[in-house]
Amino acid sequence: MTAPQPKAEGTLPFLPYGRQIIEEDDIAAVSEALRGDYLTTGPLIAGFEKALCASVKAEHAVVCSNGTAALYMAAKALGIGPGATVIVPSITFLATASAPHLAGAEIVFADVDPDSGLMRPSDLEAALARAGGKADAVFNVHLNGQCGAVESIAQIARQHDLKILDDASHAIGTRYRIGGDEKCVGENALSDMTVFSFHPVKTVTMGEGGAVTTNDPQWAEALRLYRNHGMTRDAALFETQEDAFAAPGAPNPWYYELTEPGFNWRATDIQCALGLSQLAKLSRFAARRRALAAAYDSLLAPLAPVLRPVAHSDCQPTLHLYPVLIDFAALGLSRAEAMARLAAEGIGTQVHYYPVHRQRYYAARYGRTELPGADAYYARTLSLPFYAAMTISDVTRVVESLKRIFGL
């Protein structure tokens, strides 16, 4: 969120549901990039990719223009195209489904836990059954920054020869355990690829930006190809010999070859300068978000069951969002009315997300799938203000407004 924020009544600042935190060293990093020789395709691209690999313990990272591009590139690199089927949980942003669909796949939507919004192993199995027992990939969403039953989901996916992509657009900095070992989301301990987003409301921002991590060098090369128009300058891949080479083994310095038509999904050095500066602060941002989440958890506990935090999964999350579940009917107030009253008190909120299986395009294409968990989660969820620049006093203010508006 880059636009100036409205002011609440009185002197209290407006608290949006999420926003970036930009500090002087971030501004200095971008200024230095602007003064450099490269604004794009320069050394900061590889610098950011190296830093991301170190942060999440991945072998390869490919940075790109945004998270949607990352999802599309990943789908293409995994071989997803016309005739493919991809399973996607319904509670997610549109791009998780639309990116592989634009690559040619048909989407089968999975249900989710009504209290966490996360796809369960049973939801994956049910989606597979609706797909006739066969699919090509599952895009597992780490919603809000939490990851669900990754081991069980991976086991089911491998039994059915599914590729596994972790949509970790919300989950940079999140960790989980496999047995006694702690793993980073993005490490790909159980998945083939992981996608990150660096939009301004995310924990780390590039303004706009995305990345894919993988431990497979061939997939990494494919990702780089799909990032850059589908063209290559690698002489080992050239097929039009008479145009590519001036002499045997000596490629023409201007030559490039199109493997298949693609898009320009490149990130700029300006974006990566900001990303590098922000990524260096991930541990601080994560610690702050955990402290804010703990404060919300404590202050909201007395308001259950009519208003309570979204259920926690068994991981160490770095939350991107802080959603709560509210029984609006029991409180006699609609969600829209509640959001309007909170906004009048300077509290910004949002809904994450309207179930994708109910979106008009997918409902028209596939019919209305019955996914009761997704519907129940959507009916009750509301995301509260949550970002690293907040204070515990801000959290207290939000909770007091909730109590006042709902009469709790």
C-alpha positions as CSV (number, residue, x, y, z in Angstrom):
1,M,0.0,0.0,0.0
2,T,1.8,3.1,-1.2
3,A,-1.0,5.7,-1.2
4,P,-1.3,8.1,1.8
5,Q,-3.5,6.6,4.4
6,P,-6.6,8.4,5.7
7,K,-6.7,9.7,9.2
8,A,-9.0,8.3,11.9
9,E,-11.2,10.7,13.8
10,G,-9.2,12.7,16.2
11,T,-5.5,12.3,16.2
12,L,-5.0,8.6,15.9
13,P,-3.6,7.4,12.6
14,F,-5.5,5.0,10.3
15,L,-4.3,1.4,10.7
16,P,-4.6,-0.5,7.3
17,Y,-4.8,-4.2,7.3
18,G,-1.2,-4.4,6.0
19,R,1.5,-2.2,4.6
20,Q,5.2,-2.0,3.9
21,I,7.9,-0.7,6.2
22,I,10.5,1.3,4.3
23,E,13.5,2.6,6.2
24,E,16.3,5.0,5.3
25,D,18.7,2.2,4.3
26,D,16.1,0.8,1.9
27,I,15.8,4.3,0.2
28,A,19.6,4.5,0.1
29,A,19.9,1.1,-1.6
30,V,17.4,2.0,-4.3
31,S,19.1,5.4,-4.8
32,E,22.4,3.6,-5.3
33,A,20.9,1.3,-7.9
34,L,19.5,4.2,-9.8
35,R,23.0,5.7,-9.9
36,G,24.5,2.5,-11.2
37,D,25.2,1.2,-14.7
38,Y,22.3,-1.2,-14.7
39,L,18.6,-0.6,-14.1
40,T,17.7,-4.1,-15.3
41,T,19.5,-7.4,-16.1
42,G,22.4,-6.3,-13.9
43,P,24.3,-7.7,-10.9
44,L,21.6,-7.1,-8.3
45,I,19.5,-9.8,-9.9
46,A,21.9,-12.5,-9.1
47,G,22.7,-10.8,-5.8
48,F,19.1,-11.0,-4.6
49,E,18.8,-14.6,-5.8
50,K,21.9,-15.6,-3.9
51,A,20.6,-13.9,-0.7
52,L,17.2,-15.6,-1.0
53,C,18.8,-19.0,-1.4
54,A,20.8,-18.4,1.7
55,S,17.7,-17.2,3.6
56,V,15.5,-20.2,2.8
57,K,18.2,-22.8,2.3
58,A,17.4,-23.5,-1.4
59,E,19.8,-24.5,-4.1
60,H,18.4,-22.2,-6.8
61,A,16.2,-19.0,-6.8
62,V,14.9,-17.2,-9.9
63,V,13.5,-13.7,-9.2
64,C,10.8,-12.2,-11.4
65,S,8.4,-9.3,-11.7
66,N,5.7,-10.5,-9.3
67,G,4.2,-13.5,-7.6
68,T,1.7,-14.2,-10.4
69,A,4.6,-14.4,-12.9
70,A,6.4,-16.7,-10.5
71,L,3.4,-19.1,-10.4
72,Y,3.1,-19.1,-14.2
73,M,6.9,-19.6,-14.7
74,A,6.8,-22.5,-12.2
75,A,3.8,-24.1,-13.9
76,K,5.6,-24.0,-17.2
77,A,8.9,-25.3,-15.8
78,L,7.1,-28.2,-14.2
79,G,5.7,-29.1,-17.6
80,I,2.1,-28.0,-16.9
81,G,0.3,-27.3,-20.1
82,P,-2.8,-28.2,-22.2
83,G,-4.3,-31.5,-20.9
84,A,-2.8,-31.1,-17.4
85,T,-4.8,-31.0,-14.2
86,V,-3.7,-29.0,-11.2
87,I,-5.3,-29.2,-7.7
88,V,-5.6,-25.9,-5.9
89,P,-7.2,-25.1,-2.5
90,S,-10.2,-22.7,-2.9
91,I,-9.1,-20.3,-0.2
92,T,-6.3,-18.4,-1.9
93,F,-5.7,-15.4,-4.2
94,L,-6.9,-15.8,-7.8
95,A,-3.3,-16.2,-9.2
96,T,-2.8,-19.6,-7.6
97,A,-5.4,-21.1,-9.9
98,S,-5.2,-18.7,-12.8
99,A,-1.5,-19.0,-13.4
100,P,-1.5,-22.7,-14.1
101,H,-4.8,-22.4,-15.9
102,L,-3.3,-19.8,-18.2
103,A,-0.4,-22.2,-18.8
104,G,-3.1,-24.6,-20.2
105,A,-4.2,-26.7,-17.1
106,E,-7.6,-27.4,-15.9
107,I,-8.1,-26.7,-12.2
108,V,-9.7,-28.9,-9.6
109,F,-10.5,-27.0,-6.4
110,A,-9.8,-28.6,-3.0
111,D,-11.7,-27.8,0.2
112,V,-9.9,-26.5,3.3
113,D,-10.1,-26.7,7.1
114,P,-13.0,-24.3,8.1
115,D,-11.0,-23.0,11.0
116,S,-7.5,-22.5,9.4
117,G,-8.2,-22.1,5.7
118,L,-5.5,-24.7,5.0
119,M,-5.9,-27.7,2.7
120,R,-6.0,-31.0,4.7
121,P,-4.8,-34.4,3.4
122,S,-8.4,-35.5,3.2
123,D,-9.2,-32.4,1.1
124,L,-6.4,-33.4,-1.4
125,E,-7.7,-37.0,-1.5
126,A,-11.3,-35.7,-2.2
127,A,-10.1,-33.4,-5.0
128,L,-8.1,-36.3,-6.5
129,A,-11.2,-38.4,-6.5
130,R,-13.2,-35.7,-8.3
131,A,-10.3,-35.5,-10.8
132,G,-10.8,-39.2,-11.6
133,G,-7.9,-40.3,-9.4
134,K,-5.3,-38.6,-11.6
135,A,-3.7,-35.1,-11.7
136,D,-0.4,-33.6,-12.6
137,A,0.4,-31.2,-9.7
138,V,-0.9,-29.8,-6.5
139,F,-0.3,-26.1,-5.6
140,N,-0.3,-26.2,-1.8
141,V,-1.1,-22.8,-0.3
142,H,0.6,-21.7,3.0
143,L,-2.2,-19.4,3.8
144,N,-1.6,-16.3,6.1
145,G,2.0,-17.6,6.7
146,Q,1.0,-20.9,8.2
147,C,1.7,-24.3,6.6
148,G,-0.5,-27.3,7.1
149,A,0.2,-31.0,7.1
150,V,3.0,-30.8,4.6
151,E,4.3,-34.4,5.2
152,S,0.9,-36.1,4.7
153,I,0.1,-33.9,1.7
154,A,3.5,-34.7,0.1
155,Q,3.0,-38.4,0.8
156,I,-0.4,-38.4,-1.0
157,A,1.0,-36.3,-3.8
158,R,3.9,-38.6,-4.5
159,Q,1.7,-41.7,-4.3
160,H,-0.3,-40.2,-7.2
161,D,2.8,-38.9,-9.1
162,L,1.9,-35.3,-8.5
163,K,4.4,-32.5,-8.7
164,I,4.3,-30.3,-5.6
165,L,4.4,-26.5,-5.7
166,D,4.3,-24.6,-2.4
167,D,2.6,-21.3,-2.8
168,A,4.4,-19.5,-0.1
169,S,3.4,-16.0,-1.2
170,H,2.4,-15.4,2.5
171,A,5.1,-17.5,4.2
172,I,8.6,-16.2,3.8
173,G,10.4,-16.8,7.1
174,T,8.0,-19.7,8.2
175,R,9.6,-22.9,9.5
176,Y,8.2,-26.3,10.1
177,R,9.5,-29.7,11.3
178,I,10.1,-33.0,9.6
179,G,10.7,-35.4,12.5
180,G,13.3,-33.6,14.6
181,D,14.7,-31.5,11.8
182,E,13.6,-27.8,11.3
183,K,13.0,-26.8,7.7
184,C,12.4,-23.5,6.0
185,V,9.5,-22.9,3.7
186,G,11.3,-22.5,0.4
187,E,13.9,-25.1,1.2
188,N,11.8,-27.6,-0.9
189,A,12.4,-30.5,1.6
190,L,9.2,-32.0,0.4
191,S,8.2,-30.0,-2.6
192,D,9.5,-29.4,-6.1
193,M,9.3,-25.6,-6.2
194,T,8.2,-22.8,-3.9
195,V,6.8,-19.5,-5.0
196,F,7.2,-16.2,-3.0
197,S,5.7,-12.8,-3.5
198,F,7.2,-9.5,-2.5
199,H,4.2,-7.2,-2.8
200,P,4.1,-4.2,-0.4
201,V,1.8,-5.9,2.1
202,K,4.1,-8.9,2.4
203,T,6.7,-9.4,5.1
204,V,9.5,-8.4,2.6
205,T,8.8,-6.1,-0.3
206,M,10.4,-5.3,-3.6
207,G,7.5,-2.9,-4.5
208,E,6.3,-5.7,-6.8
209,G,8.3,-8.9,-7.2
210,G,8.3,-12.6,-7.0
211,A,10.6,-15.6,-7.0
212,V,10.7,-19.3,-7.4
213,T,13.1,-21.6,-5.5
214,T,14.0,-25.2,-6.5
215,N,16.8,-27.6,-5.9
216,D,16.8,-28.9,-9.5
217,P,19.3,-27.2,-11.8
218,Q,17.3,-28.1,-14.9
219,W,14.1,-26.6,-13.5
220,A,16.1,-23.5,-12.5
221,E,17.3,-23.1,-16.1
222,A,13.7,-23.6,-17.4
223,L,12.5,-20.9,-15.0
224,R,15.1,-18.5,-16.3
225,L,14.0,-19.3,-19.9
226,Y,10.4,-18.6,-19.1
227,R,11.3,-15.4,-17.3
228,N,12.9,-13.9,-20.5
229,H,10.5,-14.4,-23.5
230,G,11.4,-18.1,-23.9
231,M,14.6,-17.1,-25.6
232,T,18.1,-18.4,-24.9
233,R,21.7,-17.2,-25.5
234,D,23.1,-20.5,-24.5
235,A,25.1,-21.8,-27.5
236,A,24.6,-25.4,-26.3
237,L,20.9,-25.1,-26.9
238,F,21.1,-23.5,-30.4
239,E,19.5,-25.5,-33.2
240,T,19.8,-23.1,-36.2
241,Q,23.4,-23.8,-36.7
242,E,24.0,-21.7,-39.9
243,D,22.8,-18.5,-38.2
244,A,24.0,-19.2,-34.8
245,F,27.7,-19.8,-35.5
246,A,30.3,-17.8,-37.5
247,A,32.6,-20.8,-37.3
248,P,32.4,-24.2,-35.6
249,G,32.1,-23.7,-31.9
250,A,32.1,-19.9,-32.2
251,P,28.6,-18.4,-31.7
252,N,27.7,-15.1,-33.2
253,P,27.8,-12.5,-30.3
254,W,24.5,-11.0,-31.3
255,Y,22.6,-14.2,-31.7
256,Y,19.7,-15.5,-29.6
257,E,17.1,-18.2,-30.2
258,L,13.4,-18.6,-29.4
259,T,12.6,-21.9,-27.9
260,E,8.9,-21.1,-27.6
261,P,7.0,-17.7,-27.3
262,G,7.0,-16.3,-23.7
263,F,6.6,-13.2,-21.7
264,N,9.0,-10.7,-20.1
265,W,8.7,-11.5,-16.4
266,R,12.1,-10.0,-15.5
267,A,12.6,-8.1,-12.2
268,T,14.7,-4.9,-12.3
269,D,17.8,-4.1,-10.4
270,I,15.8,-1.3,-8.7
271,Q,13.4,-3.9,-7.4
272,C,16.2,-6.2,-6.3
273,A,18.1,-3.4,-4.5
274,L,15.0,-2.9,-2.4
275,G,14.6,-6.6,-2.0
276,L,18.1,-7.2,-0.9
277,S,17.8,-4.4,1.8
278,Q,14.5,-5.8,3.0
279,L,15.6,-9.4,3.0
280,A,18.5,-8.6,5.4
281,K,15.8,-7.5,7.9
282,L,13.7,-10.7,7.6
283,S,14.6,-12.0,11.1
284,R,13.7,-8.6,12.7
285,F,10.5,-8.3,10.8
286,A,9.6,-11.9,11.6
287,A,10.3,-11.4,15.3
288,R,8.1,-8.3,15.3
289,R,5.2,-10.1,13.6
290,R,5.4,-12.9,16.0
291,A,5.3,-10.5,19.0
292,L,2.2,-8.7,17.4
293,A,0.5,-12.1,16.8
294,A,1.1,-13.2,20.4
295,A,-0.4,-9.9,21.6
296,Y,-3.5,-10.4,19.5
297,D,-3.8,-14.0,20.6
298,S,-3.7,-13.0,24.3
299,L,-6.1,-10.1,24.0
300,L,-8.6,-11.9,21.8
301,A,-8.8,-15.0,24.0
302,P,-11.6,-13.7,26.2
303,L,-13.8,-13.0,23.1
304,A,-14.0,-16.7,22.0
305,P,-16.0,-18.4,20.6
306,V,-17.8,-15.6,18.8
307,L,-14.6,-13.9,17.8
308,R,-11.3,-15.8,17.8
309,P,-8.1,-16.1,15.9
310,V,-7.8,-18.4,12.9
311,A,-6.7,-21.8,14.1
312,H,-2.9,-22.2,14.3
313,S,-1.1,-25.1,12.5
314,D,1.8,-27.0,13.8
315,C,4.6,-24.8,12.5
316,Q,6.6,-21.7,13.4
317,P,4.9,-19.1,11.2
318,T,6.0,-15.7,10.1
319,L,2.5,-14.4,9.6
320,H,1.7,-12.2,6.6
321,L,-1.9,-11.7,7.7
322,Y,-3.7,-11.8,11.1
323,P,-7.2,-13.1,10.3
324,V,-9.9,-13.8,12.9
325,L,-13.1,-15.8,12.7
326,I,-16.3,-14.0,13.7
327,D,-19.8,-15.3,14.2
328,F,-21.5,-12.3,12.6
329,A,-25.0,-13.8,12.9
330,A,-24.6,-14.4,16.6
331,L,-23.5,-10.8,17.0
332,G,-26.3,-9.4,14.9
333,L,-24.0,-7.4,12.6
334,S,-23.0,-8.1,9.0
335,R,-19.4,-8.2,8.0
336,A,-19.8,-5.2,5.7
337,E,-21.3,-3.2,8.6
338,A,-18.6,-4.2,11.0
339,M,-15.9,-3.2,8.5
340,A,-17.5,0.2,8.0
341,R,-17.7,0.8,11.7
342,L,-14.1,-0.3,12.2
343,A,-13.0,2.0,9.4
344,A,-14.8,4.9,11.1
345,E,-12.6,4.3,14.1
346,G,-9.5,4.2,12.0
347,I,-9.2,0.4,11.7
348,G,-8.7,-1.0,8.3
349,T,-9.7,-4.6,7.6
350,Q,-10.0,-6.9,4.6
351,V,-11.3,-10.4,3.6
352,H,-8.9,-13.1,2.5
353,Y,-10.4,-14.6,0.4
354,Y,-13.5,-15.0,-1.5
355,P,-13.4,-18.7,-2.5
356,V,-11.9,-19.1,-6.0
357,H,-14.3,-21.9,-6.8
358,R,-17.2,-19.5,-6.5
359,Q,-15.6,-16.9,-8.8
360,R,-17.9,-16.4,-11.8
361,Y,-15.3,-17.6,-14.3
362,Y,-14.5,-20.9,-12.6
363,A,-18.1,-21.5,-11.5
364,A,-19.2,-21.1,-15.2
365,R,-16.4,-23.4,-16.4
366,Y,-16.7,-26.2,-13.8
367,G,-20.0,-25.7,-12.1
368,R,-20.5,-24.9,-8.5
369,T,-18.4,-27.4,-6.5
370,E,-19.6,-28.0,-2.9
371,L,-16.7,-27.1,-0.7
372,P,-18.2,-26.6,2.8
373,G,-14.9,-25.9,4.6
374,A,-14.0,-23.1,2.2
375,D,-17.5,-21.6,2.4
376,A,-17.5,-21.7,6.2
377,Y,-14.0,-20.2,6.5
378,Y,-14.9,-17.4,4.1
379,A,-18.2,-16.6,5.9
380,R,-16.4,-15.8,9.1
381,T,-13.0,-14.5,8.3
382,L,-11.7,-10.9,8.7
383,S,-8.1,-9.8,8.5
384,L,-7.1,-7.2,11.1
385,P,-4.3,-4.7,10.9
386,F,-0.9,-6.5,10.9
387,Y,2.5,-5.2,9.8
388,A,5.9,-4.8,11.3
389,A,5.6,-1.0,12.0
390,M,2.7,-1.6,14.4
391,T,3.1,-1.4,18.2
392,I,1.5,-3.5,20.9
393,S,-0.5,-0.3,21.7
394,D,-1.9,-0.5,18.1
395,V,-3.0,-4.1,18.7
396,T,-4.7,-3.1,22.0
397,R,-6.5,-0.3,20.1
398,V,-7.8,-2.7,17.5
399,V,-9.1,-5.2,20.1
400,E,-10.8,-2.4,22.1
401,S,-12.5,-1.3,18.9
402,L,-13.7,-4.8,18.2
403,K,-15.0,-5.2,21.7
404,R,-16.9,-1.9,21.5
405,I,-18.4,-2.4,18.1
406,F,-19.5,-6.0,18.8
407,G,-20.5,-5.3,22.4
408,L,-18.2,-7.9,23.8
